[in-house]
Amino acid sequence: MSIQIVVVFDVVPERFDMAVDAFGELARRTSEEPGALRFDAYVSAEKANTVVLVEEWADQNAIDLHMKEDCVRDFLAKVDGAFRGEPAVHRLSSIDA
């Protein structure tokens, strides 16, 4: 069974446009990785300065490999200091599971 994750980021308003660009690049690069079944970045229509990642991974190994990729290091360097607090990470379990 695949792994579903939703991550919510509260972005500092003055860094929002830059962060959105960085998230878009991260999503494009990540979607090409083996084991990345879905990696989509969204801007919240309900809450200002909020970015949401919706991810689906083949397995934990795919996540572990992703976290070591250059695209993750590049992303983290670009968005350093752009978030208010830690992102809210939600690893999901199906109700029907």
C-alpha positions as CSV (number, residue, x, y, z in Angstrom):
1,M,0.0,0.0,0.0
2,S,1.3,3.5,-0.9
3,I,2.0,6.2,1.6
4,Q,-0.1,9.4,1.5
5,I,1.2,12.6,3.1
6,V,-0.2,16.1,3.3
7,V,2.1,18.9,4.5
8,V,0.9,22.4,5.3
9,F,3.3,25.4,5.4
10,D,2.6,28.8,6.8
11,V,4.8,31.2,4.7
12,V,6.0,34.6,5.8
13,P,4.0,37.0,3.6
14,E,7.0,38.9,2.1
15,R,8.6,35.5,1.1
16,F,5.4,34.0,-0.3
17,D,6.0,34.5,-4.1
18,M,9.6,33.2,-3.8
19,A,8.4,30.2,-1.8
20,V,5.6,29.4,-4.3
21,D,8.2,29.4,-7.1
22,A,10.5,27.1,-5.0
23,F,7.6,24.7,-4.3
24,G,6.7,24.6,-8.0
25,E,10.3,23.7,-8.9
26,L,10.4,21.0,-6.1
27,A,7.2,19.5,-7.3
28,R,8.4,19.3,-10.9
29,R,11.7,17.7,-10.0
30,T,10.2,15.3,-7.4
31,S,7.5,14.1,-9.8
32,E,10.3,12.6,-11.9
33,E,11.7,10.5,-9.0
34,P,11.1,6.7,-8.9
35,G,8.6,6.0,-6.2
36,A,7.0,9.4,-6.3
37,L,3.4,8.6,-7.3
38,R,2.1,12.1,-6.6
39,F,3.8,15.3,-5.5
40,D,1.6,18.3,-6.0
41,A,2.0,21.8,-4.5
42,Y,-1.1,24.0,-3.9
43,V,-1.8,27.5,-2.6
44,S,-4.7,27.5,-0.1
45,A,-7.8,29.3,-1.4
46,E,-8.9,29.6,2.3
47,K,-5.9,30.7,4.2
48,A,-3.5,33.4,3.0
49,N,0.2,32.6,2.7
50,T,-0.4,28.9,3.0
51,V,1.1,26.2,0.7
52,V,0.0,22.6,0.9
53,L,1.9,19.6,-0.5
54,V,-0.1,16.5,-1.4
55,E,2.2,13.5,-1.7
56,E,1.9,9.8,-2.5
57,W,4.9,7.5,-2.3
58,A,5.4,3.9,-3.3
59,D,7.0,3.1,0.0
60,Q,9.2,4.5,2.9
61,N,12.3,3.8,0.9
62,A,11.1,6.2,-1.9
63,I,10.6,8.9,0.8
64,D,14.0,8.3,2.3
65,L,15.7,8.5,-1.1
66,H,13.8,11.7,-1.9
67,M,15.0,13.4,1.3
68,K,18.6,12.9,0.1
69,E,18.0,14.3,-3.4
70,D,19.7,17.5,-4.6
71,C,16.3,19.0,-5.3
72,V,15.4,18.8,-1.6
73,R,18.7,20.4,-0.5
74,D,18.2,23.2,-3.1
75,F,14.6,23.8,-2.0
76,L,15.6,24.0,1.7
77,A,18.3,26.5,0.9
78,K,15.9,28.7,-1.0
79,V,13.2,28.7,1.6
80,D,15.4,29.0,4.7
81,G,13.6,31.4,7.0
82,A,10.4,31.6,4.8
83,F,8.1,29.7,7.2
84,R,6.4,30.7,10.4
85,G,6.9,27.7,12.6
86,E,7.3,24.1,11.6
87,P,5.1,22.7,8.8
88,A,2.2,20.5,9.8
89,V,2.9,17.0,8.5
90,H,-0.1,14.6,8.2
91,R,0.8,11.1,7.3
92,L,-2.6,9.6,6.3
93,S,-4.2,6.3,7.0
94,S,-7.3,5.1,5.1
95,I,-10.4,4.8,7.2
96,D,-11.1,1.6,5.3
97,A,-7.7,0.1,6.0
